[in-house]
Amino acid sequence: MAHAHESNVKKIWMVFGLLSVVTIVEVALGIIKPDILHKSSFLGTSPLNWIFIILTLFKAYYIAWSFMHLEGEKKWFRRSVVWTGIFLICYLVTLLLVEGGYLFDTLSPLVRW
Amino acid sequence: MEANIAIPSDGKNTWSGGGVRPFSASYGKMMMWFFILSDALTFSGFLAAYGLTRFKFIDSWPIADEVFTHIPFIHGEYPMYYVAFMTFILIFSSVTMVLAVDAGHQMKKAKVTWYMFATIIGGLIFVGSQAWEWNTFINGSYGAVKTTDGKLLQFVKDGHQIALSDFVVGDRGDNRVTHTKKNGLWFESGEEVSKYSIAQIKASYEANPSILMRSEQINLNEKQKIIFSREKGLSELAKAELVVEGANLEVNEYGNTIFANFFFFITGFHGFHVFSGIVLNIIIFFNVILGTYEKRGHYEMVEKVGLYWHFVDLVWVFVFTFFYLV
């Protein structure tokens, strides 16, 4: 309600265009899967996966900042939501993925293909 | 020390927290944000659990491109296109939602009405698409064989997976049919009998040297499933105990059981959010038409429900990445 009367229509369509382009890039990469990105490894997974994750976070940023209008909220209100969420999610994901890798190292030698 | 002071409220304002606006945000909007935060943590719990399980089975997880390959009314393999379409629908309905909020700020009732309507339609298309996706997933398209030591055997020809119906010939051999309530005691029905019997599949495999087999195991360098030699295939097939068609919570034709379980659970939970979002949108839509917010003097309810709707879109962006792309 901060900007009671000004219209953001133009900006909204721009963000839509941006999100669409990013999605198209993701889908194109997902279908083509260039070998150089897909079959190599970088920091634990393929560079292609890192591109997907970064593009996803990019989209998430625009949805939260523009569509959910976080940019217009008071700074510390915004932080109370964003920092809490990001901290807890990073914590959870780190622990669970480390554990998943450990389970693989421990259990996969016991599987006979 | 405002916290200790009772603020007079005549009941009309209780929805807005009695007029207190910490951080210049109304009570309702702030609580919607904190609800979204907690819901986001729930979803990250699911997705992180999916990540753990996937890391645990990193050498045998189903490859999404080979599982989600269908488009309605069109035959053939088109990985990704359909989910990409679903993603667009959801992003677009997010846009119409934010346009409704924008029109609400300018008190343009007619515009809010139409944008809300478009948002609801978008949501319905998305839920419908998801129902179709589930239906395709549950019915399956290839079929596979499960062995006594828990491996799932899929059939391959010229490097591509083929369906049981593509190569299995002849007769079941045991004359079994599914026992339904129609053809036995009216109160009894049995387990579904698969279309092909194990003996029939074995015979067809032996008769056709161009058919190969693979299990769930992935060659981590090639990122493809390892294909067995004919002899190895035969010895694996000797251990067959179950013909699998489609997916349920116990067994599925795509690979690890827990893969299908996560699919049902995560997309189902998200679909349920979309469904409840549509219900909220419809309620708000009628309130807009009735002029409730015109009388109230502001369209903040549209904004609050809009937050929820955008959140559903936000979650889908992550589900899309981690289920279909990565």
HADDOCK unambig.tbl for C-alpha pairs under 7 A between the chains (distance, minus, plus):
assign (segid A and resid 4 and name CA) (segid B and resid 105 and name CA) 5.58 0.50 0.50
assign (segid A and resid 5 and name CA) (segid B and resid 105 and name CA) 5.97 0.50 0.50
assign (segid A and resid 5 and name CA) (segid B and resid 106 and name CA) 5.34 0.50 0.50
assign (segid A and resid 7 and name CA) (segid B and resid 102 and name CA) 6.44 0.50 0.50
assign (segid A and resid 8 and name CA) (segid B and resid 102 and name CA) 6.82 0.50 0.50
assign (segid A and resid 9 and name CA) (segid B and resid 99 and name CA) 6.73 0.50 0.50
assign (segid A and resid 12 and name CA) (segid B and resid 95 and name CA) 6.98 0.50 0.50
assign (segid A and resid 16 and name CA) (segid B and resid 95 and name CA) 6.74 0.50 0.50
assign (segid A and resid 27 and name CA) (segid B and resid 80 and name CA) 6.67 0.50 0.50
assign (segid A and resid 27 and name CA) (segid B and resid 84 and name CA) 6.74 0.50 0.50
assign (segid A and resid 30 and name CA) (segid B and resid 325 and name CA) 6.04 0.50 0.50
assign (segid A and resid 31 and name CA) (segid B and resid 79 and name CA) 6.97 0.50 0.50
assign (segid A and resid 39 and name CA) (segid B and resid 221 and name CA) 6.43 0.50 0.50
assign (segid A and resid 39 and name CA) (segid B and resid 222 and name CA) 6.61 0.50 0.50
assign (segid A and resid 49 and name CA) (segid B and resid 326 and name CA) 5.34 0.50 0.50
assign (segid A and resid 52 and name CA) (segid B and resid 321 and name CA) 6.74 0.50 0.50
assign (segid A and resid 52 and name CA) (segid B and resid 326 and name CA) 6.93 0.50 0.50
assign (segid A and resid 56 and name CA) (segid B and resid 317 and name CA) 6.57 0.50 0.50
assign (segid A and resid 56 and name CA) (segid B and resid 318 and name CA) 6.67 0.50 0.50
assign (segid A and resid 56 and name CA) (segid B and resid 321 and name CA) 6.92 0.50 0.50
assign (segid A and resid 60 and name CA) (segid B and resid 314 and name CA) 6.00 0.50 0.50
assign (segid A and resid 63 and name CA) (segid B and resid 314 and name CA) 6.67 0.50 0.50
assign (segid A and resid 67 and name CA) (segid B and resid 98 and name CA) 5.96 0.50 0.50
assign (segid A and resid 67 and name CA) (segid B and resid 310 and name CA) 6.90 0.50 0.50
assign (segid A and resid 68 and name CA) (segid B and resid 307 and name CA) 5.63 0.50 0.50
assign (segid A and resid 68 and name CA) (segid B and resid 310 and name CA) 6.48 0.50 0.50
assign (segid A and resid 74 and name CA) (segid B and resid 23 and name CA) 5.76 0.50 0.50
assign (segid A and resid 77 and name CA) (segid B and resid 23 and name CA) 6.09 0.50 0.50
assign (segid A and resid 81 and name CA) (segid B and resid 34 and name CA) 6.88 0.50 0.50
assign (segid A and resid 81 and name CA) (segid B and resid 37 and name CA) 6.38 0.50 0.50
assign (segid A and resid 85 and name CA) (segid B and resid 37 and name CA) 6.28 0.50 0.50
assign (segid A and resid 89 and name CA) (segid B and resid 41 and name CA) 6.80 0.50 0.50
assign (segid A and resid 89 and name CA) (segid B and resid 44 and name CA) 6.47 0.50 0.50
assign (segid A and resid 93 and name CA) (segid B and resid 48 and name CA) 5.38 0.50 0.50
assign (segid A and resid 96 and name CA) (segid B and resid 48 and name CA) 6.37 0.50 0.50
assign (segid A and resid 96 and name CA) (segid B and resid 49 and name CA) 6.88 0.50 0.50
assign (segid A and resid 96 and name CA) (segid B and resid 52 and name CA) 5.43 0.50 0.50
assign (segid A and resid 97 and name CA) (segid B and resid 51 and name CA) 6.26 0.50 0.50
assign (segid A and resid 97 and name CA) (segid B and resid 52 and name CA) 5.03 0.50 0.50
assign (segid A and resid 97 and name CA) (segid B and resid 55 and name CA) 6.85 0.50 0.50
assign (segid A and resid 99 and name CA) (segid B and resid 52 and name CA) 6.75 0.50 0.50
assign (segid A and resid 100 and name CA) (segid B and resid 52 and name CA) 4.23 0.50 0.50
assign (segid A and resid 100 and name CA) (segid B and resid 53 and name CA) 6.21 0.50 0.50
assign (segid A and resid 100 and name CA) (segid B and resid 55 and name CA) 4.88 0.50 0.50
assign (segid A and resid 100 and name CA) (segid B and resid 56 and name CA) 4.76 0.50 0.50
assign (segid A and resid 101 and name CA) (segid B and resid 55 and name CA) 5.39 0.50 0.50
assign (segid A and resid 101 and name CA) (segid B and resid 56 and name CA) 5.92 0.50 0.50
assign (segid A and resid 103 and name CA) (segid B and resid 56 and name CA) 5.32 0.50 0.50
assign (segid A and resid 104 and name CA) (segid B and resid 55 and name CA) 6.55 0.50 0.50
assign (segid A and resid 104 and name CA) (segid B and resid 56 and name CA) 4.31 0.50 0.50
assign (segid A and resid 104 and name CA) (segid B and resid 57 and name CA) 6.36 0.50 0.50
